[in-house]
Amino acid sequence: MVAAYWFQKVVGQETFQSSELNRELKHLGHYVDHVAEALSSNINKKPQLVLQVRKNGAKRQARKVYKLSGEGIKVVESMITLGTQR
């Protein structure tokens, strides 16, 4: 979620794909085996922390496009604030 926050708030990219997240995480040494599943688990939370905004392609393997919800942004900002208070 922090990488997604970086794409949205720092880079200014409105949406992102799981492959973009994983590429950046890999460069930082934090590769995630199933990043799409991690995103899906945050979609299934109440309230939703991540939103799937569209799907490019018709098959199951289609490229899904995501964005953090307002609540997801609040969660990451809270994590950042708590991290700086230590």
C-alpha positions in Angstrom: 0.0 0.0 0.0 2.9 2.4 0.7 4.2 1.8 -2.9 0.7 2.5 -4.2 0.6 5.7 -2.1 4.0 6.7 -3.6 2.6 6.3 -7.1 -0.5 8.3 -6.4 0.7 11.1 -4.0 4.4 11.6 -4.8 4.6 10.8 -8.5 1.0 12.1 -9.1 -0.1 9.0 -11.0 -3.9 8.7 -10.6 -3.9 4.9 -11.1 -1.4 2.0 -11.2 -1.1 -1.6 -12.2 0.2 -4.4 -10.0 3.1 -5.0 -12.3 4.3 -1.4 -11.8 4.1 -1.8 -8.0 6.0 -5.0 -8.1 8.7 -3.6 -10.4 9.4 -0.7 -8.0 9.3 -3.0 -5.0 11.7 -5.3 -6.7 14.2 -2.5 -7.2 13.9 -1.7 -3.5 14.5 -5.4 -2.6 10.9 -6.0 -1.5 9.5 -8.2 -4.3 6.0 -9.5 -3.5 5.2 -13.0 -5.1 1.4 -12.3 -5.5 1.0 -8.6 -5.5 -2.4 -8.9 -7.2 -3.7 -11.1 -4.4 -2.4 -8.5 -1.8 -4.3 -5.8 -3.7 -7.4 -8.0 -3.8 -7.3 -8.6 0.0 -7.3 -4.8 0.5 -10.2 -4.5 -2.0 -12.2 -7.0 0.1 -11.7 -5.1 3.4 -14.4 -3.0 4.8 -14.0 -0.1 4.1 -12.1 -0.8 0.9 -8.5 0.4 1.0 -7.9 -0.2 -2.7 -10.3 0.2 -5.7 -10.1 -1.6 -9.0 -11.0 1.1 -11.5 -10.9 -0.8 -14.7 -9.7 -3.9 -16.5 -7.8 -3.8 -19.8 -8.7 -6.9 -21.7 -11.4 -9.6 -21.5 -9.6 -12.6 -20.0 -8.8 -13.4 -16.4 -5.2 -12.4 -17.0 -6.3 -9.0 -18.2 -4.3 -6.0 -16.8 -6.2 -4.6 -13.9 -5.9 -0.9 -13.0 -6.1 0.1 -9.3 -6.1 3.2 -7.1 -6.0 3.7 -3.4 -9.4 4.7 -1.8 -9.6 7.8 0.4 -9.5 5.4 3.4 -6.5 3.6 2.0 -4.6 6.9 1.8 -5.5 7.7 5.4 -4.2 4.3 6.5 -0.8 4.8 4.8 -0.5 8.4 6.1 -1.3 7.0 9.6 1.5 4.4 9.1 3.9 7.1 8.0 3.0 9.3 11.0 3.4 6.5 13.5 6.7 5.5 11.9 8.1 9.0 12.4 7.0 9.1 16.1 9.3 6.2 17.1 
